[in-house]
């Protein structure tokens, strides 16, 4: 199986002898461009991507991006029982509700009209777009949530990017670390694409819906509007508009119905 490091066109310029051929690398880069997964124009933080970079490059840049934001601002009253660590590195937009028992560690940017429920933990390096929900006993760490993403019940999201209107069912976990602690690769059509990341969870394109208690293995990439059944062990790269079921290594991947697609795009 071929294996190579890829996160920008610079990779090709610096390593012209990489296998597979340069044309194949450019094709893979095109498939993993951020605008194939997200509606970037809807997101205040779209500058995390620089056009010709792979979608996971934003995870490399997240810390420096947050450090460059200058003055952070909290536009709500923090309720009794909610804990903000490093409040000078936390922004919270107007209309956002924090329930008692929430813990937020900076640096962190939370948009407007979000709901952060009792027992939620935002463990630093987090950006939430407007209208997101982070629910009871859910933990989000070093991740990016596009507007209206929902991590509502007993979820873990580590080193991941969730597109607009993504919904994680109760108990869904986005695992971000291999058991052997090695670098995480993305498996794309038999080619092992190295990401340069030792911690990397999942990329979920806009509108993806993940059923309860599914597990997304490190380096899982889903195109927009995928629908996963509950209890599925997700891995690899799954094309947009896929219906995913099965509990074994061989996933049963079909197409989402037109009716469901229309509902997800509303």
N, C-alpha and C positions, 0 to 999 in steps of 0.2 A: 504494500500500500504506500503510495507516495505521501510525503509529509513535508510541509513547508510553512514558514511564518508569513502571515499576511495581515496587515491592517491599514496600509495606505499604498499609493503608487510609489512612494519612496522605497518601499520594500523591493519593488521590481528594479528601480534604478540602482540600488545598492547591491543587488544580487542578481545580475542579468543571467546567470547560468542556472537559475532555479528550474527544477522540474515540477510540474509539467511545463509545457511551452508557454512563452509569455502571453500568447493569445488566449490560452486557457486561463491563465491567472487573471487577465483583464476581464474575462467573462465571469469568473467567480466573484471578482470585486464588484462587478456590476450587479450580480444577483444579491450581494450582501450590502448594497448601498442603503443608507437609512431611509431614503424616500420610498423604497419598496416596502417598508414596514410601517411607517408612521406618516400622519398628516402633519408635517413639520410646521406648516403655516399656522396651525392651531396652537402652537406651543411657544411660550415666552422664552424658552431656553434652547431654541433650535441652533444657536451658535455653538453648541457642544459638538456639532458635526460640521465638517469642512468640505462637504460635497463629494470628494473623491475617496473618502475613507470608509472602511467597513463599519457596520452598525455598532459593533462592540467597542470601537475606539473611544466613544464617549466615556466609557468606564475608566480608561486611562486618564482622561482629562477632567474627570468629575471633581477631584480634590482641588486642583489648581483653579478650576472655574469658580468653585465656591469661595476660595480665598480671594479671588479677584473682584468679588461683588461689592466690596466697600462697606458702606453703612447698612447693617441689617435693621429691620424694623418690625416690631410686633404691634399689629393694629387691632388687637382684641385685649380684653381683660382676662388675665390668666386666673382660672378658678382655683379655689382652695382644693388641695389634694392633687393637683397636677404639678409635675416637676419639670423645670426647664434647666438643663445643665448647659453652661456657657451661653447664657441668654444674649450676650453681645454678638453671638454668631448664629442667631436664629431669626428668621423672618416668618411671620404668620399673617396672612391676608385677612381683610375684613370679612366678617360673616362666618368665619371658621369657628367651629365648636370643639372645645376640648372637654372631655368628661373627666371627672376625678379618677385618679389612678394612672393617668397617662404620664409617660416619661419621654422627653424629647432631648436629645443630645446634639449640640451644634458641632460642626456647621450643618445647617438644615434650612431649606426654604419650603414653606407650605403655602400654597396659593389661597385664593379666596373661596369661601363657601365649602370648605372641606369639613368632614366629620371624623374626629379622632376619638374612638370610643375607649371606654374603661379598660385599663390593663394593656393598652397598646404601647409598644416600645419602638421609637425611631432612634436608631443607634448610631447616628452620625453619618454625614456624607449622603444625605437624602434630599431629593427634589421631588415635590408633589405639585402637579398642576392643579388648576382650579377644579373644585367639585369632587375631589377624591374622597374615598372612605377607607380608613384603616381601623379595623375592628378589634373587638375584645381578644386579648391574648395573641395578637398578631405582632410580628416583629419584622421591621424593614431596616435593612442595613446597606449602605453604600449602593443605592439604587435610584432609578429615575422612573417616576410614574407620570404618564401623560394625563391630561384632563379626564376626569370622571372614571379613572381606574378604581376598581374596588378590590380591596384586600381585607375582607370584612369579617372573617371568622376563623380564628385559630390557624393563621397562615404564617409561613416564613418566606421572606423574599430577600435573598442576599445577592449582591453584585449582579443585579438584573435590571432589565428595562421592560416596562409594561406600557403598551400603547394605549391610546385613548379608548375608553369604554371597555377595557379588558375587565373580566370578572373572574376571580378565583373562588371556586366553591369552598365550603368549609373544609379545613384540614389540608388544603393544597400546600405543598412544599416545593420551593425552588431551590434545590440543593446547589451549593456553590463551591464545594471542595471535594476533590477526589480522595478516596481512602488512602491512596499512596502519596498524596500531597504533591503530585507532579503537575506540570503545566497542563492546562485544559485545551483540548482541540475540538474543533467542530467537524463532524463527519459529513461531508457533502459528496454524494454520488460516488462513494468509494475513495474519495480523496480526503486525507486527514489534514485539515487546515489548522495550523497552530495559531493560537490567539495571542501568545505572550503573557497570558494571565494565569496565575496560579489559583486565583479565586474568580470564578465566573459562573453565574447561575444560568439564567435563561433570557432569551429575547422573545417577547410575545407581541406580534403585530397588532395593530388596531383591531378592536372588536373581538379578540379571542375570548372564548368561554371555556373554562376548565372545570370539569366535574369534581365533586367532593372526593377528598382523600387521594387525588392523583399526585404523583411525584414526578417532577421534572428534573432529570439528571443534569449534572454540570455540562454546559455547552449546548443545551437544547435550544433550537431556533425554530419558531413557528411563524409562518407568514400570516398576514391579516385574515381575520374572520375564520379561524380554525375553531372547531368545536370538539372537545375531548369528553368522552364518557367518564364516569367516576372510576376510581381505582386503577387508572391506567398508569403504566410505567413509561413515561415519555422520554425520548432520546433522539439525537440526530437532528436533521433538518427536515421540516415538514412543510410542504407547499401551502400557499394561501388557499382558503376555502375548503380545507380538508376536514372530514369527519373521522375521528380517531377512536378506535376501541381495541380491546384485547389486552391481556395481562402478561403475555409472554414477551420474549425478545423481539418476535416478529409482530409488529403492529399491523392491525387491519385498518388501512387508510382508504377512505372513499371520499366522495364529494358531499359537501353540505347542500341541502335542498335549497331551491330558489326561495321558498317561503321563509326559511330560517335566515338566509343571507339578507333578505329585505328587512327582516326584523332587526338584525344586528346593525344594519347601516343607518337606522333611524336615530 
